[in-house]
Amino acid sequence: MRPIRILLAVLPLLLAVPPLEAQQRGVAAEPKPFALTVDHIMRGPDLVGYPPSGLRWAGDSRTLYFEWRLPGEEEGSTYALDRGATTPRKLSEGERKLAPPVSGAWDQARRRVLFTERGDIVLIDTIAGTRRQITRTTAPESSPEWAKNEMAITYVSQNNLFLVPLDSGQVQQLTDVHPRRREPRENDSQKFVKDQESALIEFTRQAAVRRRKDEEERKKNALPELEISERQSVASISLHPSGTWAFLLVVDRADGTKTASVPNYVTESGYTEELTSRVKVGDAQERRRLAILNLQTGKSVWADGGFAGTKPPRPAQPAAATSPSGEEASSQRAAVRKDEPREVRWGMPLVSPDGSIAVVATRSEDFKDRWIVTLDPETGKTRVIDHLHDDAWVREVGGGRFGGSGLDWMPDGHTVWFLSERDGWMHLWTLDAADPAATSVQMTRGAYELSAVSLSPDKTKFVFVSNQVHPGERHIYEMPVGGGPPIRLTTATGSSTGDVSPDGQLIALIHSSASRPPEVFVMPYEAGAPMQQVTMTPTEEWRSYRWIEPQVVTFKARDGADVYARLFTPEMVGARRDRSRPGVVFVHGAGYAQNAHKYWASYYREYMFDHLLASRGYVVLDVDYRASAGYGRHWRTAVYRHMGGKDLDDIVDGAAYLVREQRVDPKRIGVYGGSYGGFITLMAMFTSPRTFAAGAALRPVTDWAHYNHPYTAAILNQPQDDPEAYKRSSPIYFAEGLTGALLICHGLVDTNVHAQDSIRLAQRLIELRKTNWELALYPVENHSFTQETSWADEYRRILELFERNLRLARR
């Protein structure tokens, strides 16, 4: 450990930064008492602002940059905290142009950074404070990378790779990717006339010789070519460090797909306009293949995906007793896909620093397998070095703030580190990619998960985020690259993620607690060092209220599992319980998310709404049901082939906990949630009507066969392959079970969960002659609402629903 006194001597004044109070807003008047009302709390960002984001350091570690948007501001700004300064300063437009971008391609020294701005490539030197415009064209350029030992850069434009040496600035096109040229086809008559002309006229024979010679000369000087079809495009291209090969990720657009359209009724034109959305699960999907183009010989090969084997047969499904013609049909539909190659979804290669090894992470199209393979760029041959199979689905991982890919090289240049759930928890593993006999080595282990992994600036340690202390906390740890027990660097309860300064002496943090939104902090890179707050985002008005840290509790599910939840009671907010003893269960969205934790919730409006409910005498429980994040592979995959199964059981068991432990009246329990939470609300109201007297389903999935492919097919397989999984997981099939009071809310321009979901359910309820439900549509809202008035209207309806059905005598 470095002595902390050395750090403090090296970094005078930086850690003396006081919390930012009113300097960005001027001297404020005495704040008014906070009004805990729906209209007030649904002001959202006008109360709490937006979380600071985009932490990054200048190459000399003397300046920290971040993005910040305060309450009431129309847009965010870039701020800088200079070493020795006491407060961050808002950058002018000119200063912002010299600041490093939020994301970009840094050089090895972490000094220069490449990025794309409005379709052009820009280079910034963060130490010299200079900005260089690499391209300025009408054609869009993207994916800038360092090349030629960082003496040049590459970028992609219009399906091709370009190189720019930094000394000359001369643009060189390296590839010629173009649609396949169609050779003219001659019929017999045309061929006869052509042959006759050549036989009779000497001039035509000589012209043909000259043409062939010119073509051969053109081919010698032509750029390396890759022909693609009209339905293909190139998603990404990178240059091998040797300059010999280019890797091209080729996307084959699916044929015959039908893209859903979302009507937009409130438009500038006054006419209804169609928004293009997505295809539905099970429709034909795009393919991603990896081509390798030799830039010296012009030869191209495709990466070999033969390691994936062949597709398993589709399970035979029961057929109708008679065919449409009235003839008796077979009792089983024949299986298909016999010996059909299994599709592999390729990523881009990760090449070792010396260029000797290329590794690629791939997955199967059915989401059940992930391979890491080595790739021979000359032949396209592959060798599997790590394989992970999951009978449910494999979780794909990104590296987060520390790192970004979940796969990278160790300092030795031939060993890779990666994240894997092989033992049931997301942990750090390493593997020598150069040794065919090597096996993967587990570096961390235990009933906790890692995320956001990277190497420290000096390459001697791993730095990562983990929930080792508690499933609902996130702390930063370090561990020697050779292994050993992880050392926790942060100690403040809540969530901390961050960015280590290039000199390895400081960590810039985004930290939050359950009752305080994310803020920027700075601390020495030292275990247990104090954190100094840099920003203060919420209004003084918001901070004047005594926001609580809800109690994180566990209760036993019916299968014996411990389920985590957050509890809000009237006593916590200084109120009394209502005499009718009402309770409410909140269901977070996204399925694989987490909300029963000790840091600021992305559902912060619901956090404030739960305060409002508690102040009116309700007991509120916020459950991390089965499939929530943070609890390992077995928890995550418990919903495989049955969403609305164990996850719904946990919600119902949470209601039982309220009755058993909090003395809530079992006849006065409500449930609400949005997106996946809306789906669970519907399943609760339809299949457990004796548990919930009222429910509010916001932007809910009502039929999983209408949702997107990547999310749904991983969990339920494809509807044509596994219709039973879709039927038992979709609320629309259970609508006849509704007895309680139901509110459905949906944005009409929702391009994620289409409003069609709620409208189809409404028609089903009409046909079932149900009367105790209502549907509220929001004409200008997408999946995530943006208008304060829409939020207020939606939650006013939810509050009225509960007040009507939970606090008064049930009708």
C-alpha positions in Angstrom: 0.0 0.0 0.0 1.2 3.5 -0.7 1.3 5.7 2.4 -1.6 8.1 2.2 0.6 11.0 3.4 2.5 10.8 0.1 -0.6 11.1 -1.9 -1.8 14.0 0.1 1.5 15.7 -0.3 1.4 15.2 -4.1 -2.1 16.3 -4.4 -2.5 19.5 -2.4 -5.9 21.0 -2.1 -7.7 18.7 -4.5 -9.3 16.7 -1.8 -10.3 19.8 0.1 -13.1 20.4 -2.4 -16.3 21.2 -0.5 -19.7 20.0 -1.7 -21.0 22.2 -4.4 -24.0 24.0 -3.0 -25.3 27.1 -4.6 -22.4 28.4 -6.6 -23.8 27.1 -9.9 -27.3 28.5 -9.1 -26.4 31.7 -7.4 -27.6 32.7 -3.9 -31.0 31.0 -3.4 -33.9 32.2 -1.4 -35.0 30.3 1.7 -36.5 27.0 0.3 -40.2 26.3 0.8 -41.2 23.3 2.7 -41.3 20.3 0.4 -44.8 19.3 -0.8 -45.2 15.5 -1.0 -47.8 15.5 -3.7 -48.0 13.7 -7.1 -47.7 16.9 -9.1 -44.7 17.9 -7.1 -42.6 14.7 -7.1 -43.3 14.0 -10.7 -41.3 17.1 -11.7 -38.5 14.6 -11.6 -35.3 16.1 -13.0 -36.5 19.6 -12.1 -36.2 18.5 -8.5 -33.2 16.1 -8.5 -31.4 17.0 -11.7 -29.6 14.4 -13.8 -26.9 12.1 -12.5 -23.4 13.3 -13.4 -21.8 11.0 -15.9 -18.9 10.5 -18.3 -16.0 10.6 -15.8 -12.6 10.9 -17.6 -9.2 12.2 -16.8 -6.7 14.2 -18.8 -3.6 12.4 -19.6 -1.5 14.2 -17.0 -4.1 13.4 -14.3 -4.4 17.1 -13.5 -8.0 17.6 -14.7 -11.1 15.5 -14.2 -13.9 16.0 -16.7 -17.6 15.0 -16.4 -21.0 15.8 -17.8 -23.6 17.4 -15.5 -27.1 18.8 -15.9 -28.7 20.7 -13.0 -32.4 21.0 -12.2 -34.2 23.4 -14.6 -31.4 23.4 -17.2 -32.4 22.6 -20.8 -29.3 20.6 -21.6 -26.2 19.3 -19.9 -22.7 20.8 -19.9 -19.1 19.6 -19.6 -17.4 20.4 -16.3 -13.8 20.2 -15.2 -12.2 19.9 -11.8 -8.6 21.1 -11.9 -6.0 19.9 -9.4 -5.8 22.5 -6.7 -9.3 23.9 -7.5 -12.1 23.9 -4.9 -15.1 23.6 -7.2 -15.7 22.3 -10.7 -16.0 24.8 -13.5 -18.4 24.8 -16.4 -16.6 24.7 -19.7 -17.2 27.2 -22.4 -18.0 25.9 -25.9 -14.4 26.6 -26.9 -13.0 24.8 -23.8 -15.3 21.9 -24.4 -13.9 21.3 -27.8 -10.5 20.7 -26.2 -11.9 18.3 -23.5 -11.6 14.6 -24.1 -14.9 12.9 -25.2 -17.0 10.8 -22.9 -16.0 7.7 -25.0 -13.2 7.3 -27.5 -10.1 5.3 -28.5 -7.2 6.2 -26.2 -3.6 5.6 -26.9 -1.5 3.4 -24.7 -0.1 6.4 -22.8 -3.7 7.5 -22.1 -2.8 10.9 -23.5 -4.4 11.2 -26.9 -7.9 10.1 -27.8 -9.8 9.5 -31.0 -13.5 9.9 -31.4 -16.3 10.6 -33.9 -18.1 14.0 -33.8 -21.0 14.6 -36.2 -19.7 12.0 -38.5 -16.1 13.2 -38.6 -12.9 11.9 -36.9 -11.2 14.1 -34.3 -8.0 13.7 -32.3 -7.4 15.5 -29.0 -4.1 15.6 -27.1 -5.2 16.1 -23.5 -1.8 17.2 -22.3 -0.9 19.6 -25.0 -4.5 20.8 -25.1 -4.7 20.5 -28.9 -7.5 19.4 -31.2 -6.9 18.0 -34.7 -9.6 17.5 -37.2 -8.7 14.3 -39.1 -11.6 14.3 -41.5 -14.3 16.8 -42.6 -16.5 15.3 -45.2 -20.2 14.8 -46.0 -19.7 11.0 -45.8 -20.1 9.6 -42.3 -17.0 8.2 -40.7 -16.8 6.0 -37.6 -14.9 3.5 -35.5 -11.5 5.3 -35.3 -8.6 3.2 -34.0 -4.9 3.6 -33.5 -2.6 1.8 -36.1 1.0 1.5 -37.1 2.3 1.8 -33.5 0.1 4.7 -32.9 1.7 6.7 -35.8 -1.5 6.4 -37.8 -5.2 5.9 -37.4 -7.9 4.0 -39.2 -11.6 4.7 -39.6 -14.6 3.2 -41.4 -16.6 5.0 -44.0 -19.2 3.6 -46.4 -18.3 0.0 -45.8 -14.6 0.6 -46.2 -11.4 1.0 -44.1 -9.2 4.0 -44.4 -5.7 4.8 -43.0 -4.3 8.2 -42.1 -0.6 8.5 -41.2 -0.4 11.3 -38.6 2.7 12.8 -40.1 1.4 13.3 -43.6 -2.4 13.3 -43.0 -2.7 11.7 -46.4 -5.9 9.5 -46.5 -5.3 6.0 -47.9 -8.2 3.7 -48.7 -7.3 0.1 -47.7 -10.3 -1.9 -48.9 -12.8 -2.0 -51.7 -16.0 -3.5 -50.4 -18.7 -3.2 -52.9 -21.9 -5.0 -54.1 -21.2 -8.0 -56.2 -20.9 -7.0 -59.9 -23.3 -8.8 -62.3 -21.6 -10.3 -65.3 -23.5 -9.6 -68.5 -25.2 -12.7 -69.9 -25.4 -13.3 -73.6 -28.0 -15.3 -75.4 -27.1 -17.6 -78.3 -27.7 -14.9 -80.9 -25.6 -12.3 -79.2 -22.8 -14.8 -78.7 -22.9 -15.8 -82.4 -22.6 -12.2 -83.6 -19.7 -11.6 -81.2 -17.7 -14.6 -82.3 -18.3 -13.8 -85.9 -17.0 -10.3 -85.4 -13.8 -11.6 -83.8 -13.3 -14.1 -86.5 -13.7 -11.6 -89.4 -12.2 -8.4 -88.1 -8.6 -8.1 -87.0 -9.2 -4.8 -85.2 -11.7 -6.4 -82.8 -9.2 -9.2 -82.0 -6.5 -6.7 -81.1 -9.0 -4.6 -79.1 -9.9 -7.7 -77.1 -6.2 -8.3 -76.4 -5.6 -4.7 -75.3 -8.7 -4.8 -73.0 -7.6 -8.0 -71.3 -4.1 -6.5 -70.7 -5.7 -3.3 -69.3 -7.8 -5.4 -66.9 -4.8 -7.4 -65.7 -2.9 -4.1 -65.0 -5.9 -2.7 -63.2 -6.2 -5.8 -61.0 -2.5 -5.5 -60.1 -3.1 -1.9 -58.8 -6.6 -2.4 -57.5 -7.4 -2.3 -53.8 -8.2 -5.6 -52.0 -11.8 -6.4 -52.8 -14.6 -8.0 -50.9 -17.9 -8.4 -52.8 -21.1 -8.3 -50.7 -24.7 -8.8 -51.7 -27.3 -6.1 -51.8 -28.6 -7.4 -48.4 -25.2 -7.1 -46.8 -23.4 -4.3 -45.0 -20.3 -4.0 -43.0 -20.9 -3.1 -39.3 -17.3 -2.8 -38.3 -13.7 -3.1 -39.7 -10.4 -3.2 -37.9 -6.8 -3.5 -39.0 -4.5 -6.2 -37.8 -1.4 -4.6 -36.1 0.8 -6.0 -38.8 -1.2 -4.2 -41.5 -1.6 -7.4 -43.4 -5.2 -8.2 -42.7 -8.5 -6.4 -42.2 -11.3 -7.9 -40.1 -14.7 -7.1 -41.4 -18.0 -7.8 -39.5 -20.5 -8.4 -42.2 -24.2 -8.2 -41.5 -26.6 -10.2 -43.6 -30.0 -8.4 -43.4 -32.8 -10.9 -42.9 -35.1 -11.6 -45.8 -38.8 -11.6 -45.5 -39.1 -9.9 -42.1 -42.0 -7.7 -41.2 -41.1 -4.6 -39.2 -43.8 -3.2 -36.9 -44.9 0.4 -37.3 -45.9 2.7 -34.5 -48.4 5.4 -35.4 -47.6 8.9 -34.2 -50.7 11.0 -33.9 -49.3 14.3 -32.5 -47.0 15.7 -35.2 -45.9 19.0 -36.6 -47.5 18.1 -39.9 -50.9 17.5 -38.4 -51.0 14.1 -40.1 -50.5 10.7 -38.5 -47.0 9.5 -39.2 -45.5 6.1 -38.9 -42.4 5.4 -36.7 -40.4 2.4 -37.7 -39.9 0.1 -34.8 -38.6 -3.6 -34.8 -39.5 -7.1 -35.8 -41.2 -9.5 -33.4 -39.6 -12.4 -31.7 -39.1 -15.4 -33.9 -39.1 -13.5 -37.2 -36.0 -13.9 -39.4 -33.0 -12.3 -37.8 -29.9 -10.7 -39.2 -26.7 -12.8 -39.4 -23.3 -11.5 -38.3 -20.3 -13.2 -40.0 -16.6 -12.3 -39.8 -14.6 -11.9 -43.0 -10.8 -11.6 -43.1 -9.3 -9.8 -46.1 -5.6 -10.1 -46.9 -4.5 -6.6 -47.9 -1.4 -7.8 -49.7 -2.8 -10.7 -51.7 -6.4 -9.6 -51.9 -7.5 -13.1 -50.8 -10.5 -13.2 -48.4 -11.7 -16.0 -46.1 -14.6 -16.3 -43.6 -14.0 -17.2 -40.0 -14.9 -20.8 -39.5 -17.8 -21.4 -37.2 -17.8 -25.2 -37.5 -17.1 -25.5 -33.8 -20.8 -24.7 -33.2 -22.0 -27.9 -34.8 -25.5 -28.3 -36.2 -28.8 -27.0 -35.0 -30.8 -29.3 -32.7 -34.1 -30.5 -34.1 -37.1 -28.4 -33.4 -39.3 -30.1 -30.8 -42.3 -31.6 -32.5 -45.5 -29.8 -31.6 -49.1 -31.2 -31.4 -51.1 -30.5 -34.5 -54.8 -30.0 -35.0 -56.9 -33.1 -35.3 -57.9 -32.2 -38.8 -56.3 -30.3 -41.6 -57.9 -27.2 -43.2 -59.2 -29.5 -45.9 -60.9 -31.7 -43.3 -58.5 -34.6 -43.7 -57.0 -36.1 -40.6 -53.7 -34.6 -39.7 -50.7 -36.2 -38.0 -50.7 -35.9 -34.2 -47.2 -34.4 -34.3 -45.6 -31.8 -36.5 -42.4 -33.2 -38.0 -39.1 -31.9 -36.6 -37.0 -29.8 -39.0 -33.4 -28.5 -39.2 -31.7 -31.9 -39.8 -28.0 -31.4 -40.1 -28.4 -27.6 -40.6 -25.3 -25.7 -39.6 -25.7 -23.7 -36.3 -25.4 -20.0 -36.8 -22.7 -18.2 -34.9 -23.0 -14.5 -34.0 -19.5 -13.1 -34.3 -17.8 -10.3 -32.5 -14.7 -8.4 -33.6 -11.3 -10.0 -32.9 -9.1 -8.8 -30.0 -5.5 -9.0 -31.2 -2.6 -9.3 -28.8 -0.2 -6.3 -28.6 2.5 -8.1 -30.7 -0.1 -9.3 -33.3 0.7 -13.0 -32.7 -2.8 -14.0 -31.4 -6.3 -13.0 -32.3 -9.2 -14.1 -30.1 -12.9 -13.6 -30.7 -15.9 -14.0 -28.4 -18.9 -15.5 -30.2 -22.3 -16.9 -29.2 -24.9 -19.2 -30.7 -28.0 -17.9 -32.3 -30.1 -19.6 -29.7 -28.2 -17.9 -26.9 -27.2 -21.1 -25.1 -23.5 -21.2 -25.9 -20.6 -18.8 -25.8 -17.2 -19.5 -27.2 -13.9 -17.7 -27.0 -11.8 -18.9 -30.0 -8.4 -18.1 -31.5 -8.5 -17.1 -35.1 -5.9 -17.7 -37.9 -6.3 -14.6 -40.1 -4.7 -16.3 -43.1 -7.0 -19.3 -43.2 -10.0 -18.3 -41.1 -9.5 -21.5 -39.0 -10.5 -21.3 -35.4 -9.7 -23.1 -32.1 -12.0 -23.0 -29.1 -10.1 -22.0 -26.0 -13.2 -21.5 -23.7 -16.7 -22.7 -24.0 -19.7 -21.9 -21.8 -23.0 -23.7 -22.2 -26.3 -22.9 -20.4 -29.4 -24.9 -20.8 -31.3 -21.6 -20.3 -29.3 -18.8 -21.8 -25.8 -17.5 -21.5 -25.4 -14.0 -20.1 -23.4 -11.6 -22.3 -21.3 -9.2 -20.3 -19.8 -5.8 -20.9 -17.0 -4.4 -18.8 -18.7 -1.2 -17.7 -16.8 1.9 -16.6 -13.6 0.0 -15.9 -12.9 -1.5 -19.4 -15.7 -2.2 -21.8 -15.7 -5.6 -23.4 -15.5 -8.1 -20.5 -12.5 -9.6 -22.4 -9.0 -8.2 -22.7 -5.3 -9.0 -22.6 -3.2 -9.5 -19.5 0.2 -7.6 -19.3 2.1 -10.7 -20.6 0.4 -10.3 -24.0 -0.7 -13.9 -24.5 -3.1 -14.4 -21.6 -6.7 -13.1 -21.7 -9.0 -12.2 -18.8 -12.7 -12.5 -19.1 -15.9 -12.6 -17.1 -17.9 -15.8 -16.9 -20.8 -17.3 -14.9 -19.3 -20.8 -15.1 -19.6 -21.4 -11.4 -23.0 -19.8 -11.1 -21.7 -16.3 -10.4 -20.1 -13.7 -12.6 -16.4 -13.9 -11.8 -13.0 -13.1 -13.3 -11.1 -15.8 -15.2 -7.9 -15.9 -17.1 -6.6 -18.2 -19.9 -3.3 -18.5 -21.8 -4.5 -18.2 -25.4 -1.1 -19.3 -26.7 -1.1 -22.7 -25.0 -3.4 -25.3 -26.6 -3.3 -27.3 -23.4 -4.2 -24.4 -21.1 -7.4 -24.4 -19.1 -9.3 -21.4 -17.7 -8.2 -20.2 -14.2 -10.8 -18.7 -11.8 -9.4 -15.6 -10.2 -12.3 -14.6 -7.9 -14.9 -16.8 -6.3 -17.8 -16.6 -3.9 -21.5 -15.9 -3.8 -21.2 -12.4 -5.4 -20.8 -10.9 -8.8 -18.2 -8.8 -10.6 -18.7 -6.1 -13.2 -16.7 -3.2 -14.7 -13.3 -4.9 -14.8 -10.1 -3.3 -16.0 -6.4 -3.3 -15.3 -4.9 -0.5 -13.2 -2.9 2.1 -15.1 0.4 0.4 -14.1 -1.0 -3.0 -15.2 -0.2 -4.7 -11.9 -3.7 -5.0 -10.5 -7.3 -5.7 -11.6 -9.7 -3.0 -10.6 -13.4 -4.0 -10.6 -16.8 -3.4 -9.1 -18.4 -6.1 -6.9 -21.4 -6.7 -4.6 -19.3 -8.9 -2.3 -20.3 -7.0 0.8 -24.1 -7.2 0.2 -26.2 -8.0 -2.9 -27.5 -4.4 -2.7 -24.1 -2.6 -2.5 -21.5 -1.9 -5.2 -17.9 -1.2 -4.1 -14.6 -0.8 -6.0 -11.9 -3.5 -5.4 -8.4 -4.2 -6.5 -6.6 -7.5 -6.8 -3.0 -8.3 -8.0 -3.0 -9.7 -11.6 -1.3 -12.8 -10.2 -4.3 -13.4 -7.9 -5.0 -13.1 -4.2 -7.8 -11.8 -2.0 -9.6 -8.7 -3.4 -9.1 -5.6 -1.4 -12.0 -3.2 -1.0 -11.1 0.4 -1.8 -14.4 2.1 -1.1 -16.3 1.9 2.2 -19.3 4.3 1.9 -22.6 2.3 1.9 -24.3 2.5 -1.5 -22.9 2.2 -5.0 -19.5 3.4 -6.2 -18.2 3.2 -9.8 -15.4 5.2 -11.1 -12.3 6.0 -13.1 -8.7 5.7 -11.9 -6.4 8.6 -12.9 -3.6 7.8 -15.4 -1.0 8.3 -12.7 -2.8 5.8 -10.4 -3.1 8.2 -7.5 -6.8 9.1 -7.5 -10.1 7.6 -8.2 -13.0 9.7 -9.5 -16.3 8.2 -8.4 -20.0 8.3 -9.1 -21.4 7.4 -5.7 -25.0 7.3 -4.4 -26.9 6.1 -1.4 -30.5 5.0 -1.0 -31.6 8.5 -0.1 -29.2 10.6 -2.1 -28.8 10.7 -5.9 -25.5 10.0 -7.7 -22.8 12.7 -7.2 -19.1 13.0 -8.2 -16.6 12.3 -5.5 -12.8 12.1 -5.5 -10.6 9.9 -3.3 -7.0 8.8 -3.1 -6.3 5.4 -4.6 -6.0 3.8 -1.2 -8.1 1.3 0.7 -10.6 3.0 3.0 -9.4 6.5 2.0 -12.0 9.3 2.6 -14.2 10.4 -0.3 -14.6 14.1 -1.0 -17.9 15.2 -2.6 -17.5 17.4 -5.7 -21.0 18.0 -6.9 -24.4 18.7 -5.3 -27.2 18.1 -7.9 -30.7 18.2 -6.3 -32.4 21.4 -5.4 -32.3 22.7 -1.8 -36.1 22.3 -1.8 -35.8 18.6 -2.5 -33.0 18.2 0.1 -35.2 19.9 2.7 -37.4 16.8 3.0 -36.3 13.9 5.2 -36.0 11.2 2.5 -35.5 7.8 4.1 -33.3 4.9 3.4 -35.8 2.1 3.1 -35.1 -1.0 5.2 -33.7 -3.9 3.1 -35.4 -7.1 4.3 -35.5 -10.7 3.3 -38.4 -13.1 3.4 -38.8 -16.7 2.6 -40.4 -17.7 -0.7 -42.5 -20.8 -1.0 -39.6 -22.8 -2.3 -37.4 -21.7 0.7 -35.3 -19.1 -1.2 -34.4 -15.8 0.5 -36.0 -12.9 -1.4 -34.6 -9.4 -0.9 -36.9 -6.4 -0.8 -37.1 -2.8 0.3 -39.6 -1.9 2.9 -41.4 1.5 3.3 -43.6 1.9 6.4 -45.6 4.9 7.6 -43.5 5.1 10.8 -40.3 5.6 8.7 -41.7 8.8 7.3 -43.3 10.0 10.6 -46.8 9.0 9.7 -49.4 6.6 11.2 -50.8 3.5 9.6 -54.2 3.8 8.1 -56.9 2.0 10.1 -57.7 -0.2 7.0 -54.1 -1.5 7.0 -53.5 -1.2 3.2 -50.3 -2.4 1.5 -48.7 -2.1 -1.9 -46.1 -4.2 -3.7 -44.0 -2.4 -6.3 -42.5 -4.5 -9.2 -39.4 -3.1 -10.9 -39.1 -3.3 -14.7 -36.6 -4.8 -17.1 -36.8 -8.3 -15.5 -33.0 -8.5 -15.1 -32.6 -5.4 -13.0 -32.2 -4.7 -9.3 -34.1 -2.3 -7.0 -33.9 -3.8 -3.5 -30.5 -2.2 -2.9 -28.8 0.5 -0.8 -28.1 3.0 -3.5 -30.1 5.5 -5.6 -32.8 3.8 -7.7 -33.3 4.4 -11.4 -36.9 4.3 -10.3 -36.5 7.4 -8.3 -40.0 8.8 -9.0 -41.4 5.5 -7.6 -39.1 5.9 -4.6 -40.7 9.3 -4.0 -44.2 7.9 -4.7 -43.6 5.2 -2.2 -42.9 7.9 0.4 -46.2 9.5 -0.5 -48.0 6.2 -0.1 -46.3 5.6 3.3 -47.3 9.1 4.4 -50.9 8.1 3.8 -50.7 5.0 5.9 -49.7 2.3 3.3 -46.9 -0.2 3.8 -44.9 -0.6 0.6 -42.7 -3.5 -0.4 -40.3 -3.3 -3.4 -39.3 -6.9 -4.3 -36.2 -8.2 -6.2 -38.1 -11.2 -7.6 -36.6 -14.2 -9.4 -34.6 -13.1 -12.4 -33.5 -9.8 -10.8 -29.9 -8.9 -11.2 -27.2 -9.3 -8.6 -28.0 -12.8 -7.2 -26.2 -15.2 -9.6 -27.0 -17.4 -12.5 -29.6 -19.6 -10.8 -31.7 -16.6 -9.7 -31.3 -15.1 -13.2 -32.5 -18.1 -15.1 -35.3 -19.2 -12.8 -37.8 -17.7 -15.3 -36.6 -19.8 -18.3 -39.6 -20.9 -20.3 -42.0 -19.4 -17.8 -42.0 -15.7 -17.1 -44.8 -15.1 -14.6 -43.8 -18.3 -12.8 -41.3 -18.1 -10.0 -41.0 -14.3 -10.4 -44.7 -13.9 -9.8 -44.6 -16.4 -6.9 -42.0 -14.1 -5.2 -44.4 -11.1 -5.7 -47.3 -13.1 -4.2 -45.1 -14.3 -1.4 -44.1 -10.7 -0.8 -47.7 -9.8 -0.3 -48.0 -12.7 2.2 -44.9 -11.2 4.0 -46.8 -7.9 4.3 -49.7 -9.7 5.9 -47.6 -11.9 8.2 -44.9 -9.4 9.3 -46.5 -6.0 8.8 -50.1 -6.8 9.7 -51.4 -5.6 6.3 -55.1 -6.5 5.6 -54.9 -9.4 3.1 -58.0 -7.9 1.3 -56.3 -4.5 0.8 -53.1 -5.1 -1.1 -52.3 -3.4 -4.4 -49.6 -4.0 -6.9 -48.0 -1.7 -9.6 -45.1 -1.6 -12.0 -43.9 -0.6 -15.4 -42.7 -2.6 -18.4 -41.7 -6.0 -17.0 -43.3 -4.8 -13.8 -46.5 -4.0 -15.8 -46.4 -7.6 -17.1 -46.0 -9.1 -13.6 -48.9 -6.8 -12.4 -51.2 -8.2 -15.1 -50.2 -11.8 -14.3 -50.8 -11.1 -10.6 -54.2 -9.6 -11.2 -55.3 -12.3 -13.6 -53.8 -15.4 -11.9 -53.8 -14.5 -8.2 -56.9 -12.4 -7.9 -57.4 -13.2 -4.2 -54.0 -11.7 -3.4 -54.4 -8.3 -5.0 -57.4 -6.0 -4.9 -56.1 -3.5 -7.3 -53.2 -3.2 -9.8 -51.7 -0.6 -12.1 -49.9 -2.1 -15.2 -47.8 0.6 -16.9 -46.5 0.0 -20.5 -46.9 -3.7 -20.0 -46.0 -6.7 -22.2 -49.3 -8.6 -22.6 -48.2 -11.1 -25.2 -44.5 -12.1 -25.4 -44.9 -13.2 -29.0 -45.2 -9.5 -29.8 -41.9 -8.4 -28.1 -38.4 -8.2 -29.5 -36.2 -11.1 -30.4 -32.9 -10.7 -28.4 -34.6 -10.4 -25.0 -37.5 -12.8 -25.5 -36.0 -15.6 -27.5 -33.2 -16.0 -24.9 -35.7 -16.7 -22.2 -38.7 -18.4 -23.9 -37.0 -19.7 -27.1 -38.9 -18.9 -30.3 -42.7 -18.9 -30.4 -42.8 -21.3 -33.4 -40.5 -23.7 -31.5 -41.9 -23.4 -28.0 -45.5 -22.1 -28.1 -46.3 -23.5 -24.7 -43.6 -21.3 -23.1 -45.3 -18.2 -24.7 -48.8 -19.2 -23.8 -48.1 -19.8 -20.1 -46.0 -16.6 -19.9 -48.4 -14.1 -21.6 -51.1 -12.3 -19.5 -53.6 -12.1 -22.4 -54.3 -15.8 -22.1 -55.3 -15.4 -18.5 -57.5 -12.2 -18.7 -60.6 -14.1 -17.7 -59.2 -14.3 -14.2 -59.5 -10.5 -13.5 -61.7 -9.7 -10.5 -59.9 -6.8 -8.9 -59.6 -3.2 -10.2 -57.1 -2.8 -13.0 -55.5 0.3 -14.5 -53.5 0.0 -17.7 -51.3 3.0 -18.9 -49.4 3.1 -22.1 -47.6 5.6 -24.3 -48.9 5.6 -27.8 -45.5 6.1 -29.4 -43.8 3.3 -27.4 -41.3 1.8 -29.8 -40.2 -0.8 -27.2 -43.3 -2.3 -25.8 -45.9 -1.3 -28.4 -49.2 0.2 -27.4 -50.7 -2.5 -29.5 -50.0 -4.8 -26.5 -52.4 -2.9 -24.3 -54.9 -2.3 -27.0 -55.1 -6.0 -27.9 -55.6 -6.7 -24.2 -58.3 -4.1 -24.0 -60.2 -5.8 -26.8 -59.8 -9.1 -25.0 -61.2 -7.6 -21.8 -64.1 -6.1 -23.7 -64.9 -9.5 -25.3 -64.8 -11.1 -21.8 -67.3 -8.5 -20.6 -65.0 -7.3 -17.9 -66.0 -3.9 -16.4 -63.6 -3.2 -13.6 -60.7 -1.9 -15.7 -59.6 1.3 -17.5 -57.0 2.1 -20.1 -55.1 5.5 -20.2 -53.2 6.3 -23.4 -50.5 9.0 -23.5 -50.3 10.4 -27.1 -46.7 11.8 -27.1 -44.9 9.3 -24.8 -42.5 6.6 -25.7 -41.6 3.7 -23.4 -39.9 6.1 -21.0 -42.1 9.1 -20.4 -40.5 12.5 -20.8 -43.3 15.0 -20.1 -43.9 16.0 -16.5 -47.7 16.3 -17.2 -47.8 12.6 -18.4 -46.0 11.4 -15.3 -48.3 13.4 -13.0 -51.4 12.1 -14.8 -50.3 8.5 -14.7 -49.4 8.5 -11.0 -52.5 10.5 -10.0 -54.5 7.7 -11.6 -52.5 5.1 -9.7 -53.0 6.9 -6.4 -56.7 7.2 -7.0 -56.9 3.5 -7.9 -55.4 2.6 -4.5 -57.3 5.1 -2.5 -60.5 3.9 -4.1 -59.9 0.2 -3.6 -57.6 -0.3 -0.7 -58.4 2.4 1.9 -62.2 2.4 1.5 -64.6 -0.6 1.9 -64.3 -2.9 -1.1 -67.4 -2.8 -3.3 
